[in-house]
């Protein structure tokens, strides 16, 4: 992998990740951009104890542009974009409309491929491996920023999820606090250790392997399953067999196998609802250990992949119980979801 660091016309950082070492990235951003101005701030909720990012400047962000005006495509044929070069493998840049900025954190955009019509599932194993390297590198660099407590790499796919740019891309949020979901996991992890003397993540994976009914796919280094208490209609958790706290700690063997396993899971997601159905909307989210917390080495890195589509033409809405009380009601039994995800394996 070759990494090239440069800046955009307004001073934002841009990074190219290339599979070939001989690629030269010298293109200059020639757009007449003003300096980025954000109003991002983090406010603490005194009742719930969690944090909310207030970012009114995001109301003006780019919204469903036509394909020939996509800001994530390379700059070609006189059309200038966020990517000054006329090609790229993987590109990462600071978001022009960040939810978090400065002391309040950092937001980055990760462009998986220059092909506007592709999806992550269309990538080759080499391309998917390069994205993993980019996620890992960004986690390592963002971890060094003094205000950052947690790095979250994720992808939203599909208009139903709220995606405003159709180009295949994901995001990275670097938070100045530990997120509520992670705090809950840390508390559960500590309580499990005190009660049993064992690691919670190890026991969850062992339970699923022993039961077998919710296993979707296994490899030498990874295990994918629908969790026992899945919140979403179709939800997969992907764990490395050797527990590590974050992406930086994966060994070479796990990195190599990840691309094959993950691409197969994404392709199965697009087959859940049968032929002729539109691509399945999903969220793919890496859960990594936060920094500077007690017991972070006990945390288990894992990827959560889920869709809000519950059946053909119908979405799972977060209504009263889910939105008002955070109590999920799942219409699809996890065992049935796992069975369906096994049935739609690649030929």
TILOGU-747876 format. One line per 10 residues: their letters; for each residue x, y, z of N, C-alpha, C, O. Coordinates in steps of 0.05 Angstrom, whole numbers, plus 5000, padded with zeros to 4 digits. Layout:
N
A) X Y Z X Y Z X Y Z X Y Z | ...
This chain:
347
XXXXXXXXXX) 5017 4976 5000 5000 5000 5000 5017 5025 5000 5037 5026 5015 | 5010 5045 4983 5024 5071 4983 5004 5092 4993 4981 5093 4983 | 5013 5109 5011 4996 5130 5021 5007 5157 5013 5031 5162 5017 | 4990 5174 5002 4999 5201 4994 4981 5221 5008 4956 5219 5007 | 4993 5240 5022 4979 5260 5037 4981 5287 5024 5003 5296 5017 | 4959 5301 5019 4959 5327 5007 4936 5343 5019 4923 5334 5038 | 4931 5367 5008 4909 5384 5019 4891 5393 4996 4900 5396 4973 | 4866 5399 5002 4847 5410 4984 4850 5441 4984 4864 5452 5001 | 4835 5454 4966 4839 5483 4963 4831 5499 4988 4841 5521 4992 | 4814 5488 5005 4805 5502 5029 4821 5493 5054 4814 5500 5076
XXXXXXXXXX) 4842 5477 5049 4860 5469 5071 4853 5442 5084 4868 5433 5101 | 4831 5430 5076 4824 5403 5087 4844 5382 5077 4855 5384 5055 | 4849 5362 5094 4868 5341 5087 4855 5321 5068 4832 5314 5071 | 4871 5312 5049 4863 5291 5030 4885 5270 5030 4908 5276 5028 | 4876 5244 5031 4896 5222 5031 4888 5202 5009 4864 5194 5007 | 4907 5194 4993 4904 5173 4973 4916 5147 4984 4939 5148 4995 | 4902 5125 4981 4913 5099 4987 4913 5082 4961 4892 5077 4950 | 4937 5075 4952 4940 5060 4927 4952 5033 4932 4969 5029 4949 | 4943 5014 4915 4954 4987 4917 4982 4985 4904 4997 4966 4911 | 4988 5003 4886 5015 5003 4873 5033 5024 4885 5024 5047 4891
XXXXXXXXXX) 5058 5018 4888 5077 5036 4900 5087 5058 4880 5099 5078 4889 | 5083 5053 4854 5094 5072 4835 5075 5094 4826 5081 5109 4808 | 5051 5095 4838 5031 5115 4831 5039 5142 4843 5047 5144 4866 | 5037 5163 4826 5044 5190 4834 5018 5206 4836 5003 5207 4817 | 5013 5219 4858 4989 5235 4862 4997 5264 4866 5001 5274 4888 | 4999 5279 4844 5008 5307 4845 4987 5327 4837 4993 5351 4835 | 4963 5318 4831 4942 5336 4822 4935 5357 4844 4934 5350 4867 | 4930 5382 4835 4924 5404 4853 4895 5411 4851 4883 5412 4829 | 4882 5416 4874 4855 5424 4875 4853 5453 4865 4862 5471 4879 | 4841 5457 4842 4839 5484 4830 4813 5498 4834 4807 5518 4822
XXXXXXXXXX) 4796 5488 4852 4771 5501 4858 4774 5525 4875 4791 5525 4893 | 4759 5547 4870 4760 5571 4887 4744 5568 4912 4722 5580 4914 | 4753 5552 4931 4738 5546 4955 4744 5566 4977 4768 5573 4982 | 4724 5574 4992 4728 5589 5017 4736 5570 5039 4731 5546 5037 | 4749 5580 5059 4756 5564 5082 4731 5552 5095 4710 5565 5096 | 4733 5527 5105 4711 5514 5117 4703 5528 5143 4720 5534 5160 | 4677 5534 5146 4667 5547 5170 4646 5529 5182 4626 5523 5169 | 4650 5520 5206 4630 5502 5219 4620 5514 5245 4633 5531 5258 | 4597 5504 5253 4585 5512 5278 4582 5489 5297 4565 5489 5315 | 4598 5468 5293 4595 5444 5308 4602 5448 5338 4622 5460 5345
XXXXXXXXXX) 4584 5437 5355 4590 5437 5383 4577 5412 5395 4557 5402 5385 | 4588 5403 5417 4577 5379 5431 4564 5388 5457 4577 5402 5473 | 4539 5380 5461 4525 5387 5485 4518 5362 5500 4511 5341 5489 | 4520 5363 5527 4515 5340 5544 4486 5341 5553 4476 5362 5563 | 4472 5319 5551 4444 5316 5560 4445 5309 5590 4455 5288 5597 | 4435 5327 5608 4437 5322 5637 4420 5299 5646 4425 5287 5667 | 4398 5293 5632 4381 5271 5640 4391 5244 5632 4392 5225 5648 | 4400 5241 5607 4409 5215 5597 4440 5212 5601 4450 5189 5601 | 4454 5234 5604 4483 5232 5607 4498 5227 5582 4522 5221 5582 | 4484 5229 5559 4498 5225 5533 4503 5252 5520 4496 5273 5531
XXXXXXXXXX) 4516 5252 5497 4524 5276 5483 4510 5279 5456 4504 5259 5443 | 4504 5303 5448 4491 5309 5423 4508 5329 5408 4516 5350 5419 | 4514 5324 5382 4528 5343 5366 4508 5362 5352 4490 5353 5339 | 4512 5387 5356 4495 5408 5343 4512 5419 5320 4533 5430 5324 | 4501 5416 5295 4517 5423 5271 4498 5435 5250 4492 5422 5231 | 4489 5460 5255 4469 5472 5237 4480 5477 5209 4464 5479 5190 | 4507 5479 5205 4518 5483 5179 4512 5460 5160 4515 5463 5135 | 4506 5437 5170 4501 5413 5153 4475 5415 5138 4470 5399 5120 | 4458 5435 5144 4433 5438 5129 4439 5445 5100 4423 5439 5082 | 4463 5456 5094 4470 5464 5067 4487 5444 5052 4498 5450 5031
XXXXXXXXXX) 4490 5419 5063 4507 5399 5050 4495 5389 5023 4471 5392 5018 | 4513 5378 5007 4505 5369 4980 4483 5347 4983 4486 5329 5000 | 4462 5349 4966 4439 5331 4970 4431 5319 4943 4420 5333 4926 | 4436 5294 4940 4428 5278 4916 4434 5293 4890 4416 5298 4874 | 4460 5299 4885 4467 5311 4859 4465 5291 4836 4467 5267 4842 | 4461 5299 4812 4462 5280 4789 4489 5268 4787 4509 5279 4797 | 4490 5244 4774 4516 5229 4773 4538 5245 4760 4561 5243 4769 | 4532 5262 4741 4553 5278 4728 4562 5302 4744 4580 5317 4735 | 4551 5305 4768 4560 5326 4786 4569 5315 4813 4570 5329 4833 | 4574 5289 4814 4581 5276 4839 4608 5287 4850 4628 5286 4835
XXXXXXXXXX) 4608 5296 4875 4633 5307 4886 4654 5286 4894 4676 5293 4901 | 4646 5260 4893 4665 5239 4901 4677 5225 4877 4695 5208 4881 | 4669 5231 4853 4682 5220 4829 4708 5235 4825 4711 5258 4834 | 4727 5223 4810 4752 5237 4804 4746 5262 4787 4725 5264 4774 | 4765 5281 4787 4763 5305 4770 4771 5298 4742 4794 5291 4737 | 4752 5300 4724 4757 5292 4696 4742 5310 4677 4721 5322 4684 | 4752 5313 4653 4739 5327 4631 4730 5355 4639 4708 5364 4632 | 4747 5369 4654 4742 5396 4662 4723 5399 4686 4718 5422 4695 | 4713 5377 4697 4695 5379 4720 4712 5373 4745 4724 5352 4747 | 4712 5392 4764 4728 5390 4788 4711 5380 4811 4688 5388 4815
XXXXXXXXXX) 4723 5361 4826 4709 5349 4849 4726 5350 4874 4746 5364 4875 | 4717 5336 4895 4733 5334 4919 4758 5318 4916 4776 5319 4933 | 4760 5303 4894 4784 5287 4888 4798 5300 4864 4789 5296 4841 | 4820 5315 4868 4833 5329 4845 4844 5311 4824 4845 5319 4800 | 4853 5287 4831 4865 5269 4811 4843 5258 4793 4819 5258 4800 | 4851 5247 4769 4832 5236 4750 4826 5207 4755 4812 5194 4739 | 4838 5195 4776 4833 5168 4783 4841 5164 4812 4857 5180 4823 | 4832 5143 4825 4842 5136 4851 4833 5107 4858 4814 5097 4846 | 4847 5095 4877 4839 5069 4888 4820 5074 4912 4797 5067 4911 | 4832 5085 4933 4816 5093 4957 4825 5121 4964 4849 5127 4964
XXXXXXXXXX) 4806 5138 4970 4812 5166 4978 4797 5173 5003 4774 5165 5007 | 4811 5187 5021 4799 5196 5046 4804 5226 5049 4826 5235 5045 | 4783 5240 5057 4787 5269 5061 4769 5279 5084 4749 5267 5090 | 4777 5302 5095 4760 5314 5116 4734 5323 5104 4733 5335 5083 | 4712 5317 5118 4685 5324 5108 4683 5355 5107 4691 5369 5125 | 4671 5364 5085 4666 5392 5082 4644 5402 5099 4642 5426 5106 | 4626 5384 5107 4604 5391 5125 4604 5372 5149 4586 5355 5152 | 4624 5375 5166 4628 5356 5188 4608 5359 5211 4600 5381 5218 | 4599 5336 5222 4583 5337 5246 4600 5344 5271 4591 5355 5290 | 4626 5337 5269 4645 5341 5291 4670 5355 5279 4679 5347 5257
XXXXXXXXXX) 4680 5375 5292 4704 5389 5281 4719 5402 5304 4708 5409 5325 | 4746 5405 5300 4763 5418 5320 4763 5403 5346 4767 5379 5347 | 4759 5418 5368 4758 5405 5394 4735 5386 5398 4735 5369 5416 | 4715 5389 5380 4691 5371 5381 4695 5346 5365 4676 5330 5363 | 4718 5341 5354 4723 5316 5340 4730 5321 5311 4738 5343 5303 | 4727 5300 5295 4734 5302 5266 4717 5282 5251 4711 5260 5260 | 4710 5290 5226 4694 5273 5208 4708 5270 5181 4717 5291 5170 | 4711 5246 5171 4724 5241 5146 4706 5225 5128 4689 5210 5137 | 4710 5228 5102 4696 5213 5081 4716 5193 5069 4738 5200 5063 | 4707 5168 5066 4723 5147 5054 4711 5138 5028 4689 5126 5028
XXXXXXXXXX) 4724 5144 5006 4714 5135 4979 4726 5108 4973 4751 5106 4970 | 4709 5088 4970 4719 5060 4967 4730 5055 4940 4747 5037 4936 | 4720 5069 4919 4729 5064 4892 4721 5089 4875 4703 5104 4883 | 4734 5093 4853 4727 5115 4835 4703 5109 4818 4693 5127 4805 | 4694 5084 4817 4672 5075 4801 4646 5084 4814 4638 5073 4834 | 4632 5103 4802 4608 5114 4813 4585 5094 4815 4569 5094 4833 | 4585 5075 4796 4563 5056 4794 4567 5031 4811 4549 5014 4812 | 4589 5028 4824 4595 5004 4839 4584 5006 4867 4573 5027 4875 | 4585 4984 4882 4580 4984 4911 4603 4970 4924 4620 4959 4910 | 4604 4969 4950 4626 4956 4964 4627 4926 4955 4648 4915 4952
XXXXXXXXXX) 4603 4914 4952 4602 4886 4945 4614 4880 4917 4620 4857 4911 | 4616 4901 4901 4628 4897 4874 4659 4898 4874 4671 4891 4854 | 4671 4905 4897 4700 4907 4898 4713 4879 4896 4701 4859 4903 | 4738 4879 4887 4753 4855 4888 4764 4851 4917 4762 4870 4933 | 4774 4828 4922 4786 4824 4949 4810 4842 4954 4814 4852 4976 | 4825 4848 4933 4848 4866 4936 4838 4894 4943 4849 4908 4960 | 4816 4903 4929 4805 4930 4935 4794 4932 4963 4798 4951 4977 | 4779 4911 4971 4768 4910 4998 4790 4910 5019 4787 4923 5040 | 4811 4896 5014 4834 4896 5032 4847 4923 5035 4856 4930 5056 | 4847 4938 5012 4859 4965 5013 4841 4984 5030 4851 5001 5045
XXXXXXXXXX) 4815 4981 5028 4797 4996 5046 4802 4990 5075 4803 5008 5092 | 4806 4964 5081 4813 4957 5109 4839 4970 5118 4841 4979 5141 | 4858 4971 5100 4884 4985 5107 4879 5014 5113 4891 5026 5131 | 4861 5027 5096 4855 5055 5101 4841 5059 5127 4848 5078 5142 | 4821 5043 5134 4808 5044 5160 4828 5042 5183 4827 5057 5202 | 4846 5023 5180 4866 5018 5201 4885 5042 5204 4891 5050 5226 | 4894 5052 5182 4913 5075 5183 4899 5099 5195 4912 5114 5211 | 4874 5104 5188 4860 5127 5199 4855 5124 5229 4858 5143 5244 | 4849 5099 5237 4845 5094 5266 4871 5100 5281 4870 5112 5302 | 4894 5092 5270 4919 5096 5283 4926 5126 5285 4935 5135 5306
XXXXXXXXXX) 4921 5141 5264 4928 5170 5264 4909 5186 5281 4917 5203 5296 | 4883 5180 5279 4863 5194 5295 4866 5188 5325 4860 5205 5342 | 4876 5165 5331 4881 5157 5360 4902 5175 5373 4902 5178 5397 | 4919 5187 5356 4940 5204 5367 4930 5233 5373 4945 5248 5386 | 4907 5241 5364 4897 5267 5369 4888 5269 5398 4872 5252 5407 | 4897 5288 5414 4891 5289 5443 4862 5290 5450 4854 5281 5471 | 4845 5302 5433 4817 5305 5440 4800 5281 5433 4777 5279 5441 | 4811 5261 5419 4796 5239 5408 4795 5216 5428 4816 5207 5438 | 4771 5206 5434 4767 5183 5452 4758 5158 5438 4762 5136 5450 | 4747 5160 5414 4737 5136 5400 4736 5141 5370 4729 5163 5362
XXXXXXXXXX) 4743 5121 5354 4742 5123 5325 4721 5103 5315 4722 5080 5322 | 4704 5113 5298 4681 5098 5287 4682 5098 5257 4677 5119 5245 | 4688 5075 5245 4688 5072 5215 4661 5059 5208 4654 5039 5219 | 4647 5071 5188 4621 5060 5181 4614 5067 5152 4625 5084 5140 | 4594 5052 5142 4582 5057 5116 4552 5057 5118 4540 5039 5130 | 4539 5078 5107 4511 5078 5102 4506 5072 5073 4519 5085 5056 | 4489 5053 5066 4484 5047 5038 4454 5048 5033 4438 5034 5046 | 4445 5065 5014 4417 5066 5006 4403 5091 5015 4408 5101 5037 | 4385 5101 4997 4370 5125 5004 4352 5121 5028 4347 5140 5043 | 4343 5096 5033 4326 5090 5056 4341 5095 5082 4328 5101 5103
XXXXXXXXXX) 4367 5093 5081 4383 5098 5105 4387 5128 5109 4393 5137 5132 | 4384 5144 5088 4388 5173 5089 4413 5182 5074 4421 5204 5078 | 4424 5164 5058 4448 5171 5042 4441 5193 5022 4421 5192 5008 | 4458 5214 5021 4453 5236 5003 4471 5237 4979 4468 5253 4960 | 4491 5219 4978 4509 5216 4955 4510 5187 4947 4515 5170 4964 | 4505 5182 4921 4503 5154 4912 4529 5140 4908 4530 5116 4905 | 4551 5155 4907 4577 5143 4902 4585 5125 4925 4579 5132 4948 | 4597 5101 4920 4604 5083 4942 4624 5095 4961 4647 5100 4954 | 4615 5100 4985 4633 5113 5004 4623 5107 5033 4601 5099 5037 | 4641 5112 5052 4634 5110 5080 4645 5134 5094 4653 5154 5082
XXXXXXXXXX) 4644 5133 5121 4653 5156 5137 4669 5146 5161 4667 5122 5168 | 4683 5164 5173 4697 5159 5198 4691 5182 5216 4696 5205 5210 | 4680 5176 5239 4676 5196 5260 4696 5191 5282 4699 5169 5293 | 4710 5212 5290 4728 5211 5313 4716 5228 5335 4715 5253 5333 | 4706 5215 5355 4691 5228 5377 4709 5238 5399 4729 5225 5405 | 4701 5260 5412 4716 5269 5435 4705 5257 5461 4711 5267 5483 | 4688 5237 5459 4677 5223 5482 4672 5194 5475 4674 5186 5451 | 4667 5178 5494 4660 5150 5489 4630 5148 5483 4614 5159 5498 | 4623 5135 5461 4595 5135 5452 4577 5119 5471 4587 5101 5485 | 4551 5125 5473 4533 5110 5491 4533 5080 5486 4533 5065 5505
XXXXXXXXXX) 4532 5072 5461 4532 5043 5455 4557 5029 5467 4555 5008 5478 | 4579 5042 5464 4604 5030 5473 4605 5030 5504 4615 5011 5516 | 4595 5051 5516 4594 5052 5545 4578 5029 5556 4585 5017 5577 | 4555 5023 5543 4539 5000 5552 4554 4974 5549 4553 4957 5567 | 4569 4971 5527 4585 4946 5524 4606 4944 5545 4611 4922 5556 | 4619 4966 5551 4640 4966 5571 4629 4958 5599 4641 4943 5614 | 4605 4969 5605 4593 4962 5631 4585 4932 5632 4589 4919 5652 | 4574 4923 5610 4566 4894 5608 4591 4876 5610 4590 4856 5623 | 4612 4885 5597 4637 4870 5597 4649 4868 5626 4657 4847 5634 | 4648 4890 5640 4659 4891 5667 4642 4874 5686 4652 4859 5703
XXXXXXXXXX) 4615 4876 5683 4597 4860 5700 4601 4830 5695 4600 4814 5714 | 4604 4823 5670 4608 4795 5663 4634 4784 5675 4635 4761 5684 | 4655 4800 5674 4681 4792 5685 4678 4788 5715 4689 4768 5726 | 4664 4806 5728 4661 4804 5758 4644 4780 5765 4649 4767 5785 | 4624 4773 5748 4606 4751 5754 4618 4724 5748 4613 4705 5762 | 4633 4722 5726 4642 4696 5716 4672 4693 5715 4682 4670 5715 | 4687 4715 5715 4716 4714 5713 4725 4710 5684 4749 4706 5679 | 4706 4712 5665 4713 4708 5637 4707 4733 5621 4695 4752 5630 | 4716 4733 5596 4712 4755 5578 4685 4753 5563 4679 4732 5553 | 4670 4774 5563 4643 4774 5552 4644 4768 5522 4628 4752 5512
XXXXXXXXXX) 4661 4781 5507 4662 4778 5478 4670 4749 5471 4658 4737 5452 | 4689 4738 5485 4697 4710 5480 4673 4691 5485 4669 4673 5470 | 4658 4696 5507 4636 4679 5513 4613 4681 5493 4600 4662 5487 | 4608 4706 5483 4587 4709 5463 4594 4693 5438 4576 4679 5427 | 4618 4696 5428 4626 4681 5404 4625 4651 5409 4616 4636 5392 | 4635 4642 5432 4635 4613 5439 4606 4603 5440 4601 4580 5431 | 4588 4618 5451 4560 4610 5453 4548 4606 5425 4534 4586 5420 | 4553 4625 5408 4542 4623 5381 4554 4599 5366 4539 4585 5351 | 4579 4595 5369 4592 4572 5355 4581 4545 5366 4577 4527 5351 | 4577 4544 5392 4567 4520 5404 4538 4514 5396 4530 4492 5391
XXXXXXXXXX) 4521 4536 5395 4493 4533 5387 4491 4527 5358 4477 4508 5350 | 4504 4543 5341 4505 4538 5313 4481 4548 5297 4484 4552 5273 | 4458 4552 5310 4434 4558 5295 4434 4585 5282 4421 4590 5262 | 4449 4604 5294 4450 4631 5284 4476 4637 5269 4480 4660 5260 | 4493 4617 5265 4518 4621 5250 4511 4625 5220 4495 4611 5209 | 4523 4646 5208 4518 4652 5180 4542 4642 5163 4538 4631 5142 | 4566 4648 5172 4590 4642 5157 4614 4641 5176 4616 4657 5194 | 4632 4622 5171 4656 4620 5187 4680 4617 5169 4678 4607 5147 | 4703 4627 5179 4728 4623 5166 4748 4615 5186 4742 4610 5209 | 4773 4613 5178 4794 4605 5197 4799 4627 5217 4807 4621 5240
XXXXXXXXXX) 4793 4652 5210 4800 4675 5227 4776 4692 5235 4778 4710 5251 | 4752 4687 5223 4729 4704 5228 4704 4686 5232 4702 4664 5222 | 4685 4697 5248 4659 4684 5253 4637 4705 5249 4638 4726 5261 | 4617 4698 5232 4594 4716 5227 4569 4702 5236 4563 4680 5229 | 4553 4717 5253 4528 4705 5263 4507 4727 5267 4513 4750 5270 | 4482 4718 5268 4460 4735 5276 4459 4734 5306 4456 4712 5317 | 4460 4756 5320 4461 4754 5350 4434 4744 5362 4413 4747 5350 | 4436 4732 5385 4414 4720 5399 4391 4740 5403 4367 4733 5400 | 4398 4764 5410 4377 4785 5414 4381 4807 5393 4384 4830 5399 | 4379 4799 5367 4383 4818 5345 4362 4840 5347 4338 4835 5351
XXXXXXXXXX) 4370 4865 5343 4352 4888 5343 4338 4892 5316 4316 4901 5315 | 4353 4885 5295 4344 4892 5268 4334 4867 5253 4343 4844 5260 | 4317 4870 5232 4306 4847 5218 4328 4827 5208 4325 4803 5212 | 4349 4838 5195 4371 4822 5187 4396 4836 5197 4403 4857 5188 | 4410 4823 5215 4433 4835 5229 4455 4814 5233 4449 4792 5242 | 4479 4821 5225 4501 4802 5227 4523 4816 5244 4529 4839 5240 | 4535 4801 5262 4559 4810 5276 4583 4793 5267 4581 4768 5266 | 4604 4806 5259 4628 4793 5249 4651 4798 5268 4659 4820 5272 | 4661 4776 5280 4682 4777 5300 4707 4763 5290 4705 4742 5278 | 4730 4774 5296 4755 4757 5292 4756 4736 5313 4749 4740 5336
XXXXXXXXXX) 4765 4712 5306 4767 4690 5326 4788 4697 5347 4784 4690 5371 | 4809 4712 5340 4828 4721 5360 4819 4749 5368 4822 4768 5353 | 4809 4752 5393 4799 4778 5402 4820 4799 5402 4842 4795 5413 | 4814 4823 5391 4832 4846 5392 4815 4871 5397 4791 4870 5391 | 4826 4892 5409 4810 4915 5416 4803 4933 5392 4782 4946 5393 | 4820 4934 5372 4814 4952 5349 4828 4942 5324 4843 4922 5325 | 4824 4956 5302 4834 4947 5276 4864 4945 5275 4875 4929 5260 | 4878 4961 5291 4907 4961 5290 4919 4935 5299 4941 4928 5291 | 4904 4919 5314 4915 4895 5326 4909 4870 5310 4918 4848 5317 | 4894 4872 5288 4890 4848 5271 4916 4839 5259 4932 4855 5251
XXXXXXXXXX) 4920 4812 5258 4944 4802 5246 4940 4799 5216 4918 4802 5205 | 4962 4793 5201 4961 4792 5172 4941 4771 5162 4928 4775 5142 | 4940 4748 5176 4922 4727 5167 4893 4736 5168 4877 4730 5150 | 4885 4749 5190 4858 4759 5193 4852 4781 5173 4830 4782 5162 | 4871 4798 5167 4867 4819 5147 4862 4807 5119 4845 4815 5104 | 4878 4787 5113 4875 4774 5087 4848 4761 5083 4835 4763 5062 | 4839 4747 5104 4813 4732 5102 4789 4751 5104 4768 4745 5093 | 4792 4773 5117 4770 4792 5120 4756 4799 5094 4732 4798 5092 | 4772 4805 5074 4760 4814 5048 4741 4793 5037 4719 4800 5029 | 4749 4768 5037 4732 4747 5026 4706 4744 5042 4685 4742 5031
XXXXXXXXXX) 4709 4743 5068 4686 4739 5086 4667 4763 5084 4643 4759 5081 | 4677 4787 5085 4660 4810 5085 4646 4814 5059 4622 4820 5058 | 4660 4810 5037 4647 4813 5010 4625 4792 5007 4604 4799 4995 | 4629 4768 5017 4608 4748 5015 4583 4756 5032 4561 4752 5023 | 4587 4767 5055 4565 4776 5071 4549 4798 5057 4524 4798 5057 | 4563 4818 5045 4549 4839 5031 4533 4829 5007 4511 4838 5002 | 4545 4809 4993 4531 4798 4970 4506 4782 4978 4486 4782 4964 | 4508 4769 5001 4484 4755 5011 4462 4775 5019 4439 4769 5015 | 4470 4798 5030 4450 4818 5038 4434 4826 5014 4410 4830 5016 | 4446 4828 4991 4432 4836 4967 4414 4814 4955 4398 4819 4937
XXXXXXXXXX) 4416 4790 4966 4399 4768 4957 4377 4761 4976 4360 4744 4970 | 4376 4774 4999 4357 4766 5020 4328 4766 5010 4314 4746 5015 | 4320 4786 4995 4292 4789 4988 4286 4779 4960 4264 4784 4950 | 4305 4765 4948 4299 4752 4923 4306 4768 4898 4313 4791 4900 | 4306 4755 4874 4313 4768 4849 4294 4790 4842 4270 4789 4848 | 4304 4811 4829 4287 4833 4821 4284 4855 4842 4273 4876 4836 | 4293 4849 4867 4290 4869 4888 4313 4890 4886 4335 4883 4877 | 4308 4915 4893 4330 4934 4893 4351 4927 4913 4346 4911 4931 | 4375 4938 4911 4397 4933 4930 4388 4937 4959 4373 4956 4964 | 4396 4920 4976 4388 4922 5004 4402 4945 5018 4426 4947 5018
XXXXXXXXXX) 4386 4963 5030 4399 4985 5045 4411 4974 5070 4400 4956 5083 | 4434 4984 5078 4446 4974 5103 4464 4995 5116 4471 5015 5104 | 4470 4989 5141 4491 5003 5156 4512 4983 5164 4505 4962 5175 | 4537 4989 5159 4559 4972 5167 4576 4988 5187 4586 5010 5180 | 4580 4978 5211 4592 4993 5232 4614 4978 5247 4609 4956 5257 | 4638 4989 5248 4659 4977 5264 4657 4986 5293 4656 5010 5298 | 4658 4968 5311 4658 4974 5340 4687 4969 5349 4697 4947 5350 | 4700 4992 5357 4728 4990 5366 4729 5000 5395 4712 5016 5404 | 4749 4991 5410 4753 5000 5437 4760 5030 5438 4776 5039 5422 | 4748 5045 5456 4756 5072 5460 4784 5074 5472 4795 5054 5481
XXXXXXXXXX) 4795 5098 5472 4822 5103 5482 4821 5113 5511 4804 5128 5518 | 4841 5105 5526 4845 5115 5553 4824 5106 5573 4819 5120 5593 | 4811 5083 5568 4791 5073 5587 4802 5048 5601 4818 5034 5590 | 4792 5043 5624 4800 5020 5639 4791 4994 5625 4767 4992 5617 | 4808 4975 5622 4801 4949 5610 4798 4949 5580 4784 4931 5570 | 4809 4969 5565 4804 4970 5537 4814 4945 5522 4804 4937 5501 | 4835 4932 5533 4845 4908 5521 4826 4884 5523 4829 4864 5509 | 4806 4887 5540 4785 4866 5543 4763 4869 5521 4748 4851 5517 | 4762 4892 5508 4741 4898 5489 4746 4881 5464 4769 4875 5456 | 4724 4873 5451 4726 4856 5427 4718 4872 5401 4695 4878 5398
XXXXXXXXXX) 4738 4878 5385 4732 4889 5359 4711 4872 5344 4714 4848 5344 | 4691 4885 5332 4673 4870 5315 4658 4889 5296 4657 4913 5301 | 4648 4878 5274 4633 4893 5255 4604 4885 5256 4597 4862 5257 | 4587 4905 5256 4558 4901 5257 4546 4909 5230 4550 4932 5221 | 4532 4891 5217 4520 4896 5191 4490 4891 5193 4482 4869 5201 | 4474 4911 5187 4445 4907 5189 4429 4923 5168 4439 4943 5158 | 4405 4914 5163 4387 4929 5145 4362 4937 5159 4353 4923 5178 | 4350 4959 5150 4324 4968 5161 4301 4957 5144 4278 4963 5151 | 4307 4942 5123 4285 4929 5107 4277 4903 5121 4294 4885 5125 | 4252 4900 5128 4243 4876 5142 4231 4855 5124 4231 4831 5130
XXXXXXXXXX) 4220 4864 5101 4211 4846 5080 4209 4862 5054 4214 4886 5054 | 4202 4849 5033 4201 4863 5007 4182 4887 5008 4159 4885 5013 | 4194 4911 5002 4178 4935 5001 4171 4947 5028 4156 4967 5028 | 4180 4936 5050 4173 4946 5076 4198 4951 5093 4216 4935 5094 | 4198 4973 5107 4220 4981 5124 4213 4978 5153 4190 4978 5161 | 4234 4974 5170 4231 4974 5199 4234 5002 5209 4256 5013 5208 | 4212 5015 5218 4214 5042 5228 4218 5041 5258 4207 5024 5273 | 4234 5060 5268 4238 5063 5297 4216 5080 5308 4218 5105 5308 | 4194 5068 5316 4171 5082 5325 4171 5086 5355 4192 5089 5367 | 4147 5085 5368 4145 5093 5396 4163 5078 5415 4178 5091 5430
XXXXXXXXXX) 4163 5051 5415 4178 5036 5434 4208 5039 5429 4224 5043 5448 | 4216 5038 5403 4245 5040 5397 4255 5069 5401 4275 5073 5415 | 4242 5089 5390 4251 5116 5391 4246 5129 5419 4262 5144 5429 | 4223 5122 5430 4216 5134 5456 4229 5121 5480 4235 5135 5499 | 4233 5095 5479 4243 5081 5502 4267 5063 5497 4277 5050 5515 | 4277 5063 5472 4300 5047 5464 4296 5017 5469 4315 5002 5475 | 4271 5008 5467 4264 4980 5469 4256 4970 5441 4235 4977 5431 | 4273 4955 5429 4269 4945 5401 4249 4922 5401 4248 4906 5419 | 4233 4922 5379 4215 4899 5374 4222 4889 5346 4219 4903 5326 | 4232 4864 5344 4241 4853 5319 4221 4833 5308 4213 4814 5322
XXXXXXXXXX) 4212 4838 5283 4192 4821 5271 4203 4795 5259 4189 4777 5252 | 4230 4794 5257 4243 4771 5244 4259 4756 5265 4279 4767 5275 | 4251 4731 5272 4267 4716 5292 4296 4713 5283 4301 4707 5259 | 4315 4717 5300 4343 4715 5292 4350 4688 5279 4367 4688 5260 | 4338 4667 5288 4344 4641 5276 4334 4639 5247 4347 4627 5230 | 4311 4652 5242 4300 4652 5214 4318 4670 5197 4322 4663 5173 | 4327 4692 5207 4345 4710 5192 4371 4695 5185 4380 4697 5162 | 4382 4681 5204 4407 4666 5199 4403 4645 5177 4419 4641 5160 | 4380 4631 5179 4374 4610 5159 4372 4622 5131 4383 4611 5112 | 4359 4645 5129 4357 4659 5103 4384 4667 5093 4389 4665 5069
XXXXXXX) 4401 4677 5110 4428 4687 5102 4446 4663 5094 4464 4667 5079 | 4440 4639 5105 4455 4616 5095 4444 4606 5068 4460 4597 5052 | 4418 4609 5064 4406 4600 5039 4416 4615 5015 4417 4604 4993 | 4423 4641 5019 4429 4658 4995 4460 4660 4991 4469 4679 4980 | 4474 4639 4999 4503 4639 4995 4510 4639 4966 4494 4630 4949 | 4533 4650 4959 4542 4651 4931 4546 4623 4921 4553 4604 4935 | 4541 4620 4895 4544 4593 4882 4573 4586 4881 4580 4564 4871
